[in-house]
Amino acid sequence: MKLKLARTTLKAKPKTVELKKIEDELSHKSIFYFDKDNSHKELKELIGYFEDKGFSVYMREVRYGLDENEYIYEVHIIA
């Protein structure tokens, strides 16, 4: 499964990352930011994938502006 990481600037295109790459990075960090272009279903699959492996996963929307469409997803994956 491919997910889109949060944009670094407003006009940038989101970079994609494989689920395996996220799993490999868990030894270095536990918080990941994903773009609003990811569907809620994709993020639920991400949560289910890591919960099945024994991780605790917490997801929330982070608003960075006043517009309804100005948000990203913050996902905490904890062993």
VOTI-863599 format. One record per residue (C-alpha): x, y, z; residue in three letters; residue number from 1. Coordinates in steps of 0.2 Angstrom, whole numbers, plus 5000, padded with zeros to 4 digits. Example, Ala and Ser with C-alpha at 12.3 -4.5 7.8 and 13.67 -1.06 7.14 Angstrom:
% VOTI-863599
@px: 5062, py: 4978, pz: 5039, r: Ala, k: 1
@px: 5068, py: 4995, pz: 5036, r: Ser, k: 2
END
This chain:
% VOTI-863599
@px: 5000, py: 5000, pz: 5000, r: Met, k: 1
@px: 5006, py: 5017, pz: 4996, r: Lys, k: 2
@px: 5002, py: 5033, pz: 5006, r: Leu, k: 3
@px: 5005, py: 5051, pz: 5003, r: Lys, k: 4
@px: 5016, py: 5060, pz: 5016, r: Leu, k: 5
@px: 5012, py: 5078, pz: 5021, r: Ala, k: 6
@px: 5017, py: 5092, pz: 5010, r: Arg, k: 7
@px: 5032, py: 5102, pz: 5016, r: Thr, k: 8
@px: 5025, py: 5118, pz: 5007, r: Thr, k: 9
@px: 5007, py: 5123, pz: 5002, r: Leu, k: 10
@px: 5011, py: 5121, pz: 4983, r: Lys, k: 11
@px: 5022, py: 5105, pz: 4984, r: Ala, k: 12
@px: 5015, py: 5088, pz: 4978, r: Lys, k: 13
@px: 5015, py: 5075, pz: 4992, r: Pro, k: 14
@px: 5028, py: 5061, pz: 4991, r: Lys, k: 15
@px: 5022, py: 5043, pz: 4992, r: Thr, k: 16
@px: 5029, py: 5030, pz: 5004, r: Val, k: 17
@px: 5027, py: 5011, pz: 5005, r: Glu, k: 18
@px: 5020, py: 5003, pz: 5021, r: Leu, k: 19
@px: 5036, py: 4993, pz: 5022, r: Lys, k: 20
@px: 5046, py: 5009, pz: 5023, r: Lys, k: 21
@px: 5036, py: 5016, pz: 5037, r: Ile, k: 22
@px: 5039, py: 5000, pz: 5046, r: Glu, k: 23
@px: 5058, py: 5001, pz: 5043, r: Asp, k: 24
@px: 5058, py: 5019, pz: 5050, r: Glu, k: 25
@px: 5049, py: 5014, pz: 5067, r: Leu, k: 26
@px: 5066, py: 5011, pz: 5075, r: Ser, k: 27
@px: 5070, py: 5029, pz: 5072, r: His, k: 28
@px: 5054, py: 5038, pz: 5074, r: Lys, k: 29
@px: 5036, py: 5035, pz: 5080, r: Ser, k: 30
@px: 5026, py: 5050, pz: 5073, r: Ile, k: 31
@px: 5022, py: 5051, pz: 5055, r: Phe, k: 32
@px: 5012, py: 5065, pz: 5045, r: Tyr, k: 33
@px: 5001, py: 5061, pz: 5031, r: Phe, k: 34
@px: 4993, py: 5072, pz: 5018, r: Asp, k: 35
@px: 4974, py: 5075, pz: 5017, r: Lys, k: 36
@px: 4974, py: 5067, pz: 5000, r: Asp, k: 37
@px: 4974, py: 5050, pz: 5008, r: Asn, k: 38
@px: 4957, py: 5042, pz: 5010, r: Ser, k: 39
@px: 4951, py: 5038, pz: 5027, r: His, k: 40
@px: 4950, py: 5020, pz: 5022, r: Lys, k: 41
@px: 4968, py: 5019, pz: 5018, r: Glu, k: 42
@px: 4973, py: 5027, pz: 5035, r: Leu, k: 43
@px: 4961, py: 5014, pz: 5043, r: Lys, k: 44
@px: 4970, py: 5000, pz: 5034, r: Glu, k: 45
@px: 4987, py: 5007, pz: 5040, r: Leu, k: 46
@px: 4981, py: 5007, pz: 5058, r: Ile, k: 47
@px: 4974, py: 4989, pz: 5056, r: Gly, k: 48
@px: 4991, py: 4984, pz: 5049, r: Tyr, k: 49
@px: 5001, py: 4990, pz: 5063, r: Phe, k: 50
@px: 4988, py: 4985, pz: 5077, r: Glu, k: 51
@px: 4989, py: 4967, pz: 5070, r: Asp, k: 52
@px: 5008, py: 4967, pz: 5072, r: Lys, k: 53
@px: 5005, py: 4972, pz: 5091, r: Gly, k: 54
@px: 5008, py: 4991, pz: 5090, r: Phe, k: 55
@px: 4997, py: 5004, pz: 5097, r: Ser, k: 56
@px: 4992, py: 5017, pz: 5084, r: Val, k: 57
@px: 4984, py: 5034, pz: 5087, r: Tyr, k: 58
@px: 4978, py: 5045, pz: 5073, r: Met, k: 59
@px: 4971, py: 5063, pz: 5073, r: Arg, k: 60
@px: 4968, py: 5077, pz: 5061, r: Glu, k: 61
@px: 4979, py: 5092, pz: 5063, r: Val, k: 62
@px: 4972, py: 5109, pz: 5057, r: Arg, k: 63
@px: 4985, py: 5122, pz: 5051, r: Tyr, k: 64
@px: 4973, py: 5135, pz: 5045, r: Gly, k: 65
@px: 4956, py: 5142, pz: 5045, r: Leu, k: 66
@px: 4950, py: 5134, pz: 5029, r: Asp, k: 67
@px: 4941, py: 5117, pz: 5031, r: Glu, k: 68
@px: 4953, py: 5109, pz: 5019, r: Asn, k: 69
@px: 4969, py: 5114, pz: 5028, r: Glu, k: 70
@px: 4973, py: 5099, pz: 5038, r: Tyr, k: 71
@px: 4985, py: 5084, pz: 5039, r: Ile, k: 72
@px: 4984, py: 5067, pz: 5048, r: Tyr, k: 73
@px: 4996, py: 5064, pz: 5062, r: Glu, k: 74
@px: 4999, py: 5046, pz: 5066, r: Val, k: 75
@px: 5008, py: 5039, pz: 5082, r: His, k: 76
@px: 5014, py: 5021, pz: 5081, r: Ile, k: 77
@px: 5021, py: 5015, pz: 5097, r: Ile, k: 78
@px: 5028, py: 4997, pz: 5101, r: Ala, k: 79
END
